[in-house]
Amino acid sequence: MVSLRTIVALALLGSTSSFTPITPRGMGSRVMHTSTMMAHKQTQAFTQIAQARGGGSMTPGAGAPATGGVPASLIASEPSKTGAHVGERWTKNTKQLATVGPASSTYAMLEKLFVAGVDVFRLNFSHGGHEEKAELVGIIRQLEANYNHPIGILADLQGPKQRVGVFESENGVVLVEGQKFRFDLDSELGTATRVQLPHPEIIGTLRPGDSLLIDDGKMRMTVIENGEGYVECRVDVGGKISNRKGVNTPTIVTPISPLTKKDREDLEFIKTLDVDWVALSFVQKPGDIQEMKDLIGDLPLKVMAKLEKPSAVTEYLEDIVALCDGIMVARGDLGVEMAVEDVPVIQKRIIRECQRQGTPVVVATQMLESMIESPTPTRAEASDVATAIYDGADAVMLSAESAAGQYPELAVQTQQKIISRVERSPYYRDANDRYSRHRPTEGTSTDAITISARSVAQTVGAKAIIVFTNSGTTVVRASNGRPSVPIIAITTEAKAARSLSLAWGVYSQVLDFNHDLAAQEFEALLGDAVTVATNKGFVTSPNDLVVVTAGIPFGIPGAVNTLRIVSGAGPGSWPRCYDSNGWTLKVKPAESAN
């Protein structure tokens, strides 16, 4: 077995001891390399690199933008105008999703939410029309261009919501425990003894003993008789049932498509938008995901499954996770259809399975629910967010808090503060380390390199792991290893960079480089890598080290075969680094390592 020390030594092979400083390239230009300079000029040159911010733009809807860091206004040490400290915005592992709604649909508010910590914006297709959604996508892409930072967009389909018909009385009817009540296909107005349930496939599947939950579980009934076009139920928990109230059927796998007519129309529209993710609601089985993927075809649109049905968790969890690009723990309907005391356990199980398979996972619903109307969360809500982070979620999501609440910006800031505080905790690092030691691997070269990169980074005290990627697959694998340093994903694909906004610990940068670049020209791209790490504020000294992985030649998915250690002074300079005594050897030469 090759030792870690040997890996480090091999990563250092091929370098010279001369310093070749780099300068950030401008729009469309290559990174320039200059000749060896005197020690005092080396320090001066690095300072100039460290001060370089910006330098390019990301045109909305365009392909690969020019390189460049985030604006100086975001990197400055002062608090931003929104009150969120920028250090918390950029130095975090767990990402934030925020739902866009009436309280957050303007450029000004979306900018505040982005600066406060939002990485992905969710567009809820249960509300609003297509024109409104297209306008929001345009605003978000303009925000992305102005800050030259990839922003993910998630389009969330409504899904097959089952509802009762309409009653004679506008106020509905009150049912009491023990009373009989019938659901049928008759379109006549509902009475105190019956109402229409316009879903023949559901009525045809229900059998005696099956459960029905009305109005998000406020009322509960049990089927005692079924016949042609009807089911007779006994009321177990009474209450008022009124027009169009929702019906959940937790004990059956509903024999209907996961995509309603509205969903299909919305999906066709989504395919024309510049969005990155589409979420499928009420997933019951793997076939639901495959149906969605077939409709998407070859488009670079990531699929997220919302787990809110018992069958998805108890029968098909592994297969669903394997098919998806991402998972959402949708605790709202999940908590309706399953016992509330089971939800925390199910949450942990889903997260663990996603970690096992390397699939990003989002925890959602009622994260900071009280902040819809209150400027501060409850202590229980703060603990709930923290638990999701400790469990290993890639992201946490705000729903009504950011879409319709009175304090959308404050809710994002609050959740960001919780993220930052938890991630400074020794318990958090311990949890990640325990998982990383036991996480399964596929035995591929990609796994070998990403695992080695994590170990090497920890051994040499690297400031970041930099991954050159085409599709983002390697980056997700590296993220799943939960390294102790940030992962910088460098890609030519804006779509890949945006989709990685959801991945734990990943910061993306789009560069314009040639996929067919020869291996001998890789040194030039190492300069690009250090420039990006400097622009993002992770490398602040010529002594700082970064670990770089890539597949040479470029453009072959999964062909990761290269690991290098590069100093902040740029490729070709190590193992010589600058300290108080001048430029000295920081790491033993490769031939001396054993």
N, C-alpha and C positions, 0 to 999 in steps of 0.2 A: 504494500500500500504506500502510495506517495504521501510523504509527510507534509503538513502545512508549511513548514519551513522551506521545503523544496519547492512548493507551489509559489511561495513568495519569491524565492530566488529565480525561478523560471520567469516569473512576471517581470523581473528586473533585467532579464537578459536583453542584449541588443542596444542598450543605452550608452550614450557617451557622457562624459563628465562636464562637457561644456554647456553653458546656459544659452538657450535659444528662446528669448522672450517672444510672446505672442501678442498680437493686438486684435481686438474684436473686429471681425470683418463687417463691412458695410453691406448694404442691400445687394445681394447677388454676388458679392466678391468672395474670393478665397481668403482663408486666414493667412496673413503674411508672416514669414519667419525672417528674422534678422540675424546677423552674425554675432559672435561672442562679444560680450561687453565686459567692462570692468565691474567690480563688485558693487560700487556705489551706483552705477548706472543700472545694474540689474534690479536693485531695490526700487529705484525710481521708476523703472519700466513696469514693474509689477504693480506699483501704486497706481499708475495710469490705467492698468487693466482693471484694478479693483474699483476705480471710479467710473468705469464705463457702464452706462445704463441705457437701455433702449437700443435704437439702431435699426428698427424695422417695423413692419406693420403686418397685421393679419387681416386681410381683406375679407369681409363677410362673404361666406359661400365660396371662397377661393380655395385653391389647392394648397400647396406648400408655400407658406409665407417666408419672408426673409427672416434671418436670425435677429436676435436681440433680446435683452432682458426686460424685466418689468420696469415701469417708469420709476424715476427716482422718488416721486412722491409716495410710492408704496414701500420703498426700501428705507426711507428716512427713519430715524429713531423716534421722531415725535409721534404722538398719538394722531390718528387720522381725524378728519373733520367729523366722522361719525362717532368718534369716541372709542373705537376698537383699536387696540394697540397692534400695529402692523406685524410685530414679531409673532403674535399669536396667529395672524392670518396666514403667514407663510411657513412657519415652522411647526407643523403638526402632522400626525399620521392619519387619524380618523377624519374622514371627509364629511361635509354637510350637504344635504339636499334641502331645498326650500320650495314649497309649492307656490306658484304665482297665482294671484287672484285679485279681486278688487282693491285690496289694501297694498298691493305691490306691483301694479302693472305699468307704472311709469318708468322712464329711464332713470330719473332721479332716485327713486326708491330701489330699483334693481341695482343701481350702482352702490348704494349704501349697503344692501344685503351682500353684494359681492365682496366689497372691501371688508365687511364685518366677518366674512368667513364662508360664504356659500361657494361651493365648487360645481354643483349641478343644479339647474333649475328644472322643476317638474311642472309640466303643463297638464292639467286635469281635464280630459275630454268628456267628463261627466257634466261639465258646465261650459257655457260659452260656445260661440260659433267658429267656423273655420277662418273667417276674416280676422277675428280677434287673435286667434292662435298664430296666424302668419305674421301679424304685426308684432306680437311678442317675440317671435323668433328673430325678426329683423332687429328689434331693440337689443336683444341679448347679443347678437352677432356684432352689432355696432359697439357695444360695451367691450366685447372681446377684442375688437380691433383697436379700440382706444387704449386698452391696457396691455395689449400684446401678450395676452395670457389665455390659454385654451379654457373654454367654459363648456361643460357638458349640458345637453338638453335632453330631458326624459319626457316622452309623450306617453301618457297613462290612459289606456282605453277603459271605458266604463265597464264593459263586461255584461253578462246576462243577469241582470237584477230581476228577481221574481217579485211581482207585486199583485195584490188582490185588486178586484174591480172597485166599482163605485156603489155606495149605499144610498137608500132612499133618503135618509137623514144626512144632512151635511156634517153633522157632528158624529156620525158613526153610531156604533152600539157598544154597550158595556156587557161583557161576558163574565160569568162568575165560575168559580171552581166547581167541577163536577158536571157542568152543563154540556149538552151535546151541541156541536156546530158542524155544518157541512160546507165543504168547498166543492164547486162543480164548474162545468163549462158554460152554464146558462148565462147569457149576457144581461138578463133582467137585473134591475137594481137590487142590492143586497138588503137583507132584513135582519131581524134579531136571531134568526136560525140558520142563515146561509149567506154566501157571497160567491161571486165568480172568482175562480183562479184560472186565468186564461193561458194555461200551460198544460195542454193535454198529455205531453210526454212525461210531465211530473206526476200528474194524477194517475197515469197509467203505470207508474213505477212504484208508488207508495203502497205499502202493505200494512196490515195490522201490526202495531208495535212500533212503527216508525214515528219519528218526532217532527213536529213543525214548530218553528219559532217565528213569532210575529213582532214586527216593529223593533228590530235589533235585539230580540230576545226578551223584551218586556213581558210578552205573553208566551205561554208554552202549551202545546196540545199534543195528544197522542192519537194516532189513527186506530180506530176500533173496528172499522168496516170499510171495505172498498168495493166499488161496483163500476158499471159501465159509465164513465164520464163523471164520477164523483168519489169523494172519500168522506166518511163520517168520522168526526174526531171528538175526543173528550177533552174538556178544558182542564189543564192541570194548574196553570197559573193564570188567573183572570186579569182583566183590564179592559181598556177601550180599544176597539179596532175601528179604524176609519178609512176613508178613501185612499187608495194607492199605497197602503202600507206594505213594507217589504216582508217577504216570506223566506225563511231559510229552512233547508231540509238537510240537516247534518248527518242523517243516518243512511242516505242513499247517494250513489254516484249518479248525478243527473244526466240522463241520456240526451244531452243537447250539445250543440256546438258551443265552444267557449267564445265564439265571435258572433255577435248579433248583427243584424243588417246595418245598424248604426255603426258598430265597430268596424265592419268591413268598409263602409264608406269613409269613416275616419282614417282607417289604415291607408287607403288609397291616397287620401289627402296628405297624410303624414309622409308618405314615400316621396312626395314632391317638395317637402320642407328640408331645411338644413338642420336636422336633428340627429341625435346620436344613439338614443335608446328608445325602445318602445316596450311598455309594460303590459302584460296580459293579466287581466283580473280573473279571479275565481278559477284558477287552474285546478283541475281535478286529477289529471293523468298525463303521462308523457305525450300521448297523441294530441293533446291540446296544443302543446308547444310546437309539435311538428306541423300541425295545421297552420299555425302562424308563420313558421319559417318558410313553408311552401309558398305562402302568399307574398312574403318579402322577397324571395328569390335570391339573386346575387347582390342585392343592394347592401352596402356596408352599414347595416342597421343592426345594432345589438339588441338581443331579446332578453327581457327580464321577466321572470315568473313571480307573480304575487301569490304567496302561499297563505290562503285564508279558508281552505276547505279541509276537513278532516282527512279525506282520502289522500290528498296530496302529501300529507305529513306521515300518516300511518302506513300507507301501502306503497307509495311510489316516490318517496323522497329522493333516494339515490339516483333513480333514473331521470327524474325531473332536473335535479342539479346538474347531472351529466350533460343534458341537452341544452341548458341555458348558458347565456353569457353572464347573467347576474340573477340574484334572488332577492326578493323583498319579503321580510317577515311582516305581513300586514295584520297587525294584532287586533284591528277593529273587528272585522267579521270573523277572524279566527277565534277571538274571545267570545263571540256570540255563539258560534257553532260547537265550541268545546268548553269544557269546564274552565272557569277563570283561573282556578288554582293550577291548571295544567299549562297555561300559556308561558310562564317563565321557564318551565322545563323544556317545552317545545322550542322556545327561542334558542336556548342553549344547544339543543340537539341540531337544529337547522344550521346554526353558525358553525358547529363542529363539523357537520357534513360538508358545508361549503369550504371550510378550511382544508378538509381532507382532499377535496377534489380541486382546490385552487380556484374557486369561483367567488367573485366579489359578492358580499351580502350586505343588505341595508336593513336596519331596524327602524320601523315606522309606526306611527299612530300614537297619539296622546303623549308624546315625549315631554312637551311643556304645555299641556292643554290649558292650564289655568292662565297662561300668559295671553290667551285670546282677549281677556278682559283685565288682567292684572299685570303690573309692571315687574312683578317678581314671581318666580315659580314656587311651588311648594317644595318642602324638603324631600318629600317622597319622589317628586318628579326629577329633581337633581340627582337623586340616588339611582333612579331608573335609567337616566341617560348614562351615568357613570357605569352602571352594570353592563349596559350594551357595549361600552368601550372596553371594559375589563374582559368581557366575553370574547372579544376579538372581532367585532363588527367592522367592516370596511368603512361604513358610513351610517349616519343617523339622519333622520328626515323630519322636517317640520311640515305640518299639513295646514290646518286652519290657522295655526299661530302666525304663519307668514302670509297666508292667502286672504284671510278675512279678519284677522285680529287687530286690536288697537295698537299693538306694539311690535310690528314685524321686525324692525331693525334690532330692537332690544332683545327679542327672542333669539335671533341669530347670534348676537353678541354674547348672550347668556350661555347658550349652548357651546359657543366657542371657548368661553372661559372654563366651562366644565371639562371640555376636551383637553385643554391645555393643562389644567390642574391634574387631571387623572394621569395624563401622559408624563408628568414629572414625578409621579409616584413610583417608589421602588417596587411596589406590588405589581404595577403594570408591566414593568420590564421583566420581572420574574415570571409573570404569566406568559409573556411572549417567548421568553427563553425556554420555558418548560415545553411549550408547544413546538418550538422549532427543533428541539432535540429529538422529538418523537414523530414529527410529521412524515407521512409516507412520501416516497418519490417514485417516479416512473422509470428510473434507471437510464435516462437518456443523457446525451451530452449537455443538453440545456440544463437539466437538473444538476448535473455534476458541476457545471460552471457557476450557476447561480448559488448553489450551496457553498462552493469554494469562495465565491466573491463575498458572501456574508462573513465567513470565517476569516478571510484575509483582511477585510475591512476592520473587523474587531481586533485582530492581532496587531496591525500596524497603526491603529488609531485613525483610520481614514475619515474624512469629513463627509463623504458621499460615495454611493455606488452609481456609476453612470452606465446606462444600458443603451446601446444603439439598437433600434428595433424598427421593423416594418409594420407589422400588424398589431404589436403590443402584447403578443402572447408571452414572450420571454419576460417582459416586465411584470406581468401578472404572476408568473411563477416566482420571480424574485421577490415580489411583494408578499407572496404567501409565506415566504421564509421569515418574515417579520425581522429584518435586520435592524440593528440599533442605530443606523444612520439613514438619512434620506436617500431615496432612489430618484435619480434624474433620468427620465426617458427622453432620448433624442431620436426623432423620427422625421421622415420627409412627408408623412401623411397627417394632415390636420385632423382627419376623422379619428385616427388612432390616438392622437394627443388628447382630443376631447373625450373620447371614451375612457381614457385612463384617468380622467379627473375623478372617477369614482374609486379608483384603486388605492388601497392603504399605503400611505407613505410615499406616494409617487408625485413627482413634479415633472411636467412635460414641457418640451421645447421642440418646435418645428424648425428644422434646418433644411437648406437646399443643397443636398450633396448627391453625387452620382452613385446609383446602386451598383454600377459595374466598376466602381473604383478598385484599382489593383491593391493587393495587400501591401505593397511597398509604399503606397501613398497613405496608409493608415496613420502614419505619424502626423500628417496634416490634420486629420480628424481628431486625433488626441488633443491637438491644440484647441480645436473647436470645443471639445468636451470641457477642458479646463476653463475656457472663456464662459461657457454657459454656467458652470458651477460658481464662477466668480460673480457673474451678473446676478445670479439668484442669491448671492450673499452667503453661500455655504463655504466657499474658499476665500479666506481673508488674508492669507500669508503665503509667501513662497515656500514655507516649511510644510504647509498643509498637503496631505496626500488624498488622492481619489483613486478608487478602483474602477476600472473600465472593462466592460464586457461587450463583445460583438461577434458577429458571424462574418468571416471573411472567406470568399467575396460576399458583398452585400446582396440582398434581394432574395435569399433562399430562406423561407420561413423555417424557424426552428433550428437552423444550422449554426448554433452558437459554439464557437471553437476557440475563442481568444479571451484571455484575461490579462490585463496589464495594470500596473501601479504607476501612477503619474503624479508628480509633485505640482504644487501650485505655481512653480516657476515655468512649467510647461514641459512637453516631451523633449527628451534629449538632455535634460538638465540633471535629472536624478542619476545616481544616488547622492549628488551634491546638493545640499540645502543650506540656506542662509540662517545663521543665528548670531548671537552677540559676539562670537569670535570670528565672524566672517563666513565664507562659504566652506562648509566641511561635509564629510561623509556622514549622512544620517543613518543609512542602512549599509550593512556589510555588502561588499560586491558579491555577485552571484557565485563566483568561483570559490568564495570563502565560506559560503553557507553550506552547512551539512547537518 
